[in-house]
């Protein structure tokens, strides 16, 4: 099975961490949550952590930008239908 797009259900600390790890590893990721506010918070956290990695020299700005471009956010669970693998991270 060839996985090119990963879905992560739940955008709390664990879901955002899973999504970040996947986008840095080169996967397209759909981060899904029923809360738009939580999705925004998760995206801001991922951006902050990637920015910190750039500042510390662990990754280039280009790599961080490319990783962020692989992240998609969705409130609608139907959007997960395009994913080959879905990880549940909901409390």
N, C-alpha and C positions, 0 to 999 in steps of 0.2 A: 504494500500500500504506500503510495506516494503522498505525503502530507505537505501541502503548500500553504494552507490557511488553517489557523488554529482559533477556535472560539474559547473565550473564557467567560463563564457566567459568574457574575459577582465582581464588583470593582473595589472591594475593600482592600485592606493591606495585603492579604495573601493573593487575591485576584490580580491586583496591580503588579505585584512582584512577579507572578507567573507571566503576565503579559510582557513586562519589561524584559525578562530573561529570554522570552521567545523572540521579541523583535530584535534584540541585540544579536541573537543567534541567526537572524536572517529570515525568520518566518513572518508572513503576513498574519496579523492578529486582529480579531474582532472582539473587543471588550464590551460585554453586554451587562446592563444593569437596569432595573426599573426606575432608578432615580437619576435624573439628568444632573442634579447637583453632585451626587457621588461620582458620576462619570467624570465631571469636570475636575473634581478634587483628585481623582486618580490620575488623570492626564497631567495635571499640574505637578503632582508628586513624581511621576515618571520623568517629566521634563527637568525637574530640579535635580533628581538623582543622576540623570545622564549629564547634565551640566556640571555637576560635581566631578563626575568621572573625567570630563574634558579638562577641567581645571587642574586635576591631579595628574594629568598626562596618561591616564589609562586608556583613553580612546580619543580619536580626532573629532573635531567639530563636524566634519563631513560624515563620519560614521554615525555620530549621534543624530544628525539631521536625517540620515537615511533610515535609521531605526525608527525615529518618530514618524516618518512617512509611511512606514508599514503598519502603524496603529490606526485602527478604525474604532469608533464608538457607536453604540446602538442601544436604544431603549427597547426596541421591539425584538422579542425573542425569535421571531420568524427569520430575522437576519442571519441566525446561526445555521440556517439550512445550506449555506454556501461553504461551510467549514467541513474539512475532512476529519477533524479531531476536535472534540469539545471537552473542556475541563470545567468541572463545577467547583466553585469556591464561595459558596453561600453559607452563611451561618444558619 
